[in-house]
Amino acid sequence: MSRTLPAEVTRLRETVAALHAELVRYHLVAWTAGNVSARVPGHDLMVIKPSGVSYDDLRPDNMIVCDLDGVVVDGDLSPSSDTAAHAYVYRAMPEVGGVVHTHSNYATAWAACGESIPCHLTAQADEFGGEIPVGPFALIGGDDIGKGIVATLSGHRSPAVLMRNHGVFTIGKDARAAVKAAVMCEDVARTAHLARTLGTPVPMAQADIDSLYDRYQNVYGQPGSGSARS
């Protein structure tokens, strides 16, 4: 099914298709697993990956446009099996412009243990502002995953959640920011695992975490770049 679409959809289809290559480049996905979506600003629409299509075959013209109930409004393929979860996040969190899901190895291992990642690193304080939390278990296909993401991340600094026995979901002001959060989540998860194999990681004072987070979010980067977090 199709309808007249906002002009912004063309650009977002290109962006979302290209960002899936970043998931492959950073080894966050295997085979056809994982997905990126982007909200269409000013419209109750999102652009998302089709289900079960090889990353090598993803192109702007086969990205799927759905409304925020997860109903396809433009595209010839079925949307991602996580579409309902993405749609729920967009409905519940209007500040979110991008959602990413991966099964990246180290972060998903923490999810399999049902354990949050404590903040023992300056890089984690910068990006996540503290621990990376664990969300509840939920079956794939409906919006229960989305409900778990929203319940866990609402009021939380972290843009990433480890959904128990499943994998990583990240949010951002746009799709690129959500992809960056997924990359950084895996990097932090790997280092946290290695630290535990060596001994007991040293705690960080909350005041230091707060200071690092504030600096990174508000000062780091080039003036006028429009993104202190990049």
N, C-alpha and C positions, 0 to 999 in steps of 0.2 A: 504494500500500500504506500501511497505517496501523497504529498501536498506541497503547496508553495512554502519554501523554506527561507528563513532569514539568510541574508548574504554571508553572515558570519559563519554559517555551517561549513561552507567550502574551506575556509581557512582552518577551522577546527578539525575537519576530516584530515587535512594534511598534517596538522600538528599531532593528532592522536596516532595516526599511522606511523609517523616518524618516531614518536616516543616509545613505541613498542620495541624498536630496534635497540633502545637503551637498556631495556630489560634483558635482552639477549647479551648485549655487550658487557654488562656487569654480572652476568651469570646468575640472574635472579629467577629464571624460569627454565623449564624443560618441556620439550615437545610443543604442545599447544596450550599449556597451562598458563594462567596469569592473564591480566587484562588492565587496560588503562581506559578511563573515560574522562570527558570534559563537559562541564555545564555550558550551555549556550547562553551567554549573558543577556539578561533582559527577556528571556523566554523560558517557558517550562519545558525545556528540551535538553537532551544530552546526546553526545556522540560516544559510541562505545565499540569495542572490538567484536567481530562476529565470532560465534562459537565454533571451536574445533578446527579453525583454519590455521595452517602452518604460518609461522612468523615470516617465512620467506615469501609468502603469497599475500601478505597484508599490504593494501594500497589505499589511498584516500577514497577511491570510489567504492570500496567494499566495507568501509566503516558504516555502522548502523546508527541511524538517528531514532531515538525513542523519546516519548514524553516522560514526565517524571512519575508516571505510574508503571513505567517499564514497557509500554505498548509501542511497537514499532510504527513509526510514521514515515520512514523512508529507508529503503534498503531491500535487497533481494535475498539476503541470508538471515538466518536466525541469530539473534544477539547473544552475547555471552551468557553463560548459565548464572553468572553473578549479577545480571542486570537488575533484578529486584532489590538486591542489597545496595547497589550504587544509587538507584532511584530513591530508596528510603533515606539514604544519607543526604542527598540533595534536597529532599522535601523537608527534612528535620533541621538541617544546618545550612541556612541560606548563604552563609559566608564562605562555604566550600565551593570551589570551582573545578576541582579535579579529585579523582579517586583512583587508587591503584591497588591491585591485588597480586601478590606473588607467593610462591612456596619456597623462597630462598632458603638454602640449607640450614645455616646456623640459626637464623631467627626462627625458622619453623621448628627447629629442635627445641628451642626454649618454649615454643607454643605447645609442643608435644608433651613437655614436662609440666605444663600448666603453670609456668613460672615467669614472672616479670623480670626484666633486665634491670638490676639496680644501677644507679648512676655512680660509677667509679672513674669516669673519664671526662676530661675537659671537653672533648669533642661531643660527648653525649649531653653534657650540660648545655653546650652551645645550641645544639639542634633540637633537643627534646626537652630541655628544662627540668630534667629529673629522670625517674625510671621510665622505661617503656612498658606500659601495662599489659596485662593479659585480659582478654575478653572472654565471654562465655562460649561454650560449645553450641553450635547451631547447625542444622542440616542445610545443605545447599539447595537452592531453587526458589525459596520464598524470601520474604523480607526479614526473617528472624536474624540473619547475619547482620543486616543493616541496623536492626534494633540494638543488637549487641555492640556494634561499632559506636553508635551514637551514645548509648548509655555509658560506655567506658570512656569515650573521649570528650564528652560534654564537660566543660569546665576544667579540662586537663590540658597541660601545656603540650604534651606529646602529640605530634601529628601521625603517630603510628600506634597500632594496636596489634598484639599477637593473639589472634583468635584461637582458642584452645583446640588442640588436635586438628588444626586446619592450616593456618598460615598467617601471612602479614597483610593487613590493609592499612593504607596510608591516605591521608587527605592533604589538601593544600589549597592555596588561593587560586591556583590554576593547575592544569595537569602536569606541567613541568615541575612545579613545586612538590606535587605528590610523588612524582618519580624520584626526585632528589631525596625525599624522605625515605623512600623504599631502599635506595642505594645506601644511604647513611645508616639505616636500621640494620641492614645486613653487615655492614662494616663494624658497627658497634657490637653486634651479637657475636661475631667471630672473635673480636678482641676480648670480649668478656669471657667467652668460653676458654680461650687460651690462658687468660689470667687465672681462671679457676684451676686449670691443670697444673699451674706453677705453684699455687698456694692460695692464700686468702686475700682477695683484693682489698685495698685500703679504702675505707669510707671517705667521702668528701663532705665537708661541712655544708649545711643547707645554705648558709649565707654566701659561700663561695659559688655554689651552683647558681643561686639567684643572680649574683653579680656577672658570672660568665654568660648566662642566658640573656640578660639585659644588654650586655655589650654586643654580643653576636647578632641579636635581633635588631638592634637600633643603631649601632655604630659601624660594625664590620662592613667592608666593601667599599666601592668607589662612590663618592658623592654624586647624587643625581642619577645613579644607575637604576633607581626604581625598585631595587631588590637587595636589601641588606643581607639576605640569607643565601645569596648565590655566590 
